[in-house]
Amino acid sequence: MTIAFSHFVGKTTMVSSSSSPTPISPPTPSVFLTQEELKRIAAFKAVEFVKSGMVLGLGTGSTAKFAVERIGELLQQGKLKNVVGIPTSKVTHEQAMSLGIPLSDLDSHPVIDLAIDGADEVDPHLNLVKGRGGSLLREKMIEGACRKFIVIVDESKLVPYLGGSLLAMPVEIVPFCWKFTTERLQILFEDSGCVAKLRTCEKNDEPFVTDNGNYIVNLYFEKEIGDLNAASDSILRLPGVVEHGMFLNMASIVIVAGELGVTMKEK
Ligand SMILES: O=C(CO)[C@H](O)[C@H](O)COP(=O)(O)O
């Protein structure tokens, strides 16, 4: 049984095995699935779009890791051949290496056929918040260079507007005078009741350091941000900011796994 999520604006497809681009089928959803199982189902569905010979952006996080695992498995089984992976983080690099997935980078492969990655929030227009795993910069560089970007989420990630989960919207900043930059970010969005906080590591309360040697400031919004493109521009104009976690108009397809089925939303 499948359901269509009224959340989305535009075309939503209810997924069945007949709509699969390849004969590889994920486990069939049923009730009482755990969040991990839902993530795995969305990931398997996305990997059905992978074809031999493709250059692939490999995402980061607990959902994307299932996609990387599946790609490794299909390579080992000989069902996929000659793919090259471009990892979006050191963690994914390690995982892909351990699975024997051939790896490269954007310098050697500036155009990527397909990227598959998770997201922290998905709004009805397929805009995303990403980077709660801290890999937003590499993710944005790699996913911005791909022909098709498939986002895989469980239904808990759907929000009516970005910032709507009341969880963090991350911004990567240089460590130099991070307090100054954090304050500037908070002031920028004071009309939206924004609170800006440096991300720290749970184990020692030290600043969280990204794969690029930078810090992350988490923005928490009390009210809707409003014009997302204007917000993006003003964040990026602040000296000290490297990148933010709003991925606007980048997703080609969002695959959502829910208790009652899988839906696929295309731009
Ligand atoms: O952007 C990311 C990492 O920087 C992740 O894709 C995002 O945080 C979702 O992660 P998960 O699948 O573990 O919920």
The ligand as an SDF file (V2000), in Angstrom:
LIG
                    3D

 14 13  0  0  0  0  0  0  0  0999 V2000
   23.6140   16.7830    5.2100 O   0  0  0  0  0  0  0  0  0  0  0  0
   23.9810   15.7730    5.7620 C   0  0  0  0  0  0  0  0  0  0  0  0
   25.3230   15.6090    6.3330 C   0  0  0  0  0  0  0  0  0  0  0  0
   26.0580   16.8080    6.2730 O   0  0  0  0  0  0  0  0  0  0  0  0
   23.0480   14.6250    5.8490 C   0  0  0  0  0  0  0  0  0  0  0  0
   22.6680   14.2380    4.5820 O   0  0  0  0  0  0  0  0  0  0  0  0
   21.8550   15.0400    6.6410 C   0  0  0  0  0  0  0  0  0  0  0  0
   22.3150   15.5110    7.8890 O   0  0  0  0  0  0  0  0  0  0  0  0
   20.8800   13.8780    6.8370 C   0  0  0  0  0  0  0  0  0  0  0  0
   21.4900   12.9090    7.6150 O   0  0  0  0  0  0  0  0  0  0  0  0
   20.7340   11.6090    8.0860 P   0  0  0  0  0  0  0  0  0  0  0  0
   20.4470   10.8170    6.8830 O   0  0  0  0  0  0  0  0  0  0  0  0
   21.6980   10.9460    9.0370 O   0  0  0  0  0  0  0  0  0  0  0  0
   19.4840   12.0450    8.8140 O   0  0  0  0  0  0  0  0  0  0  0  0
  1  2  2  0
  2  3  1  0
  2  5  1  0
  3  4  1  0
  5  6  1  0
  5  7  1  0
  7  8  1  0
  7  9  1  0
  9 10  1  0
 10 11  1  0
 11 12  2  0
 11 13  1  0
 11 14  1  0
M  END
$$$$
